[in-house]
């Protein structure tokens, strides 16, 4: 301990500060990121008296350095001597909370919020609250913006006089001259409302909410929507109608699509917050309007919420509301002009079948699914196919399978390889639902065709797909259906296809088990060791390494070893390399 | 008092769009994004028609030029009201007759305001402004393409342009009419009106922005009471663009207006204006889409310098602070702007910034991207800059010598190497003594640098060690404390139990 203390003299603060001031930004950044090392080296007292004043006074730097600093200071409490001294961190964070760059400022506010919890109630009033007030009345908009995020963390722990002051400051910022500050205030309104006493929510927050929700700038109004949701959860049911609903109704009809979009986007939260009665009377018509909005962005956002909205409808009237109010809109959206709207709908529409039950699904939803399965946009079709499990539970997939097949085949042959890739990923799921017979009959050939796709990513995915199918249908099925075809490709004239055989064997050996691997696969692999293409030969070495553990040990010694030994003397250096690697991994040396 | 100068002549009636994509003939083998997207143009109704109830049928009114003088104003007013009806242009066959009637009426209004005197009487002001507001103020639709890149993609053109253009034309003629009386107009063209006008600058349609630019400039010129407000709102738009959204289509147009506003600033500069330079114009350089408005931005910056040379240091240090780290294309733009600034810099100001500036220039010269290095080396072809360098050779040469020497041996690009030889030659002629000294001490300096670097590494290693030891002693201390506490606790509980036993 004494020795460590003695070391201090080695590091006069000046040396460390030189590091923090290094001309090279990268080096400066590195030093700042190791600020805790410096602080530990200095000890708590010198950190408080020497390092922090330096950081407060002299750091004027690139935003990236400031960002790192703002982040570090959030977890600096121990390094300045614990909660007792945590207020020492306030001055540098205060100046960081006023800089221009939003990222830095936000990080400084995060850190301030974090260390506010480490202040004792007394320190909070003596040190922290004055800082918040200074920021809230700063000249330039940046400091006032930062202040907005700090009210809610100190409010619960201060005296009622200070509480009143804090509320006053927040009110002022909500009607600030610059829209940037009003936006910041609007985005923190909900959070602030949560820590206020209910009476003040009604007397203070509601007027602010109403004012922000009718701001001249739509960027402010749309933030008020989210606040409205939080406020609604705080109020007793009987006050909702008078205090928040008029404003929310107005937001759902706002002339700016951005505001309407926000309403659509927050619709499920809103529904939860206002409860079943208001949902039935107000939200259902509002939701219908959003589904029919003239802007595609709004329709897409609303379409995304169809399932959750229906799910959370009050049980007594759920089915009626869906059938008479929601479904007609949904039907229109199926043939929307905008593909984003359709694909948003396709990603949730299948979920309705569990809510509506078998008969309604067959009668009303099935035609929609089928229409979407034939949609011109592949994304729509994919979204339907990827959600088949919901329908499967309700009506069984057979109902769909006739229409499904053409859709799958078309996607499987889509010109865009990413679409093909996506459908491959759903194959194991589909196979599980459609059953082995249907699969053998209709889809097996597709799965084999992907193995000779001209895009490597597809061949790779197809290989992996086969493995999953075998896991599902078992080794016997594999031996009868896939293995012969895979092994047949070993004689293909295209070396890429011959390599695919090897990749398939790598993937399948474990799932197929020792017997099939030793009896059927190994001979093919061994035979390929004399291939004229070096790439095939070194992949043989790699395959042998991979399947070695699955093989019978006698085969390993008798058949694999001689082949690998021969390959290890190959004229191609890659073949040699992989052969030697396999020999050492399989311990055949 | 500020006197806005005329905008560069660009007749709005034949807007020269800034949208000639120079890279149209890229031969990179990749289909352009805009071409791929062109096919999926959407067709849906515009937000504008949400609240217009059933469409009104228009009936043609008599021609203005045939109207007797006594009825002229009344007819003019009726035509203005007629033009408040909006038409759906996305449905191109809907109500063709109505569209034609409105087009003709607008044409007449434009011509009348432009050519005849005495038409603009007081009662027409509210009607005219109402007609303009109804037509142009609307929530701009969402961009068709969420990643709209103004450099790459074709802008979405406003479908109702056939009418909208005439409304803008009317507005412009109205403002430019010799009969126009600002004292009457200011009652209707108020802050709220201007705010909505500014929001329209976000339009993707370059034709619309071109009109807006000219119109806002006229408003700024004629309605003096709105000037401070307009400047403040433009500030807000820019700040939001820089720090919140990074998207606003009209930055270049607004900067163009500001360029001429700055030109009219009175001296000495007000602190509001300096603040605008330091806190808005300079940070605008950080925008991702800088290339779209860089010319206009650099113009504004240079205007400030020409007004008041004392802002030079703020500007240069600001640019150095925001110097691009990874985007070489932007780096070339920054170098271009620096050259424009150096072109008009006062020698006394140059001395104040030469050190940080030439450190950055040296860093650019050693850039592996040859365009950056080349752009920096071109400074030595500029007579005025060369004369500044020569005067301050004692300071500058040591700053750049090491880089020049090293890069002349290492750079992969032959052009750069030959440019550097020329620069070295120039320096040699400027001050051969200093040049020889630096050449001689180059190796020693290198050694010193290496030594310093080793010391740095050493320092950090020791710091790490120290930290380890501190951490260890801290955990030890806390463990000891814990043990102590536990011992106390057990002792206490023992004494408690013994106490309990005794009672």
Interface residues (C-beta under 8 A of the other chain):
Chain A: X1 X3 X4 X7 X10 X11 X15 X19 X23 X25 X27 X34 X36 X37 X38 X40 X41 X43 X62 X100 X101 X102 X140 X141 X178 X179 X180 X183 X216 X218 X219 X255 X256 X257 X258 X294 X295 X296 X297 X337 X338 X339
Chain B: X40 X42 X43 X44 X45 X46 X47 X49 X50 X51 X139 X141 X142 X192 X195 X236 X239 X240 X243 X244 X279 X283 X321 X325 X359 X456 X459 X460 X462 X463 X464 X466 X467 X469 X470 X471 X473
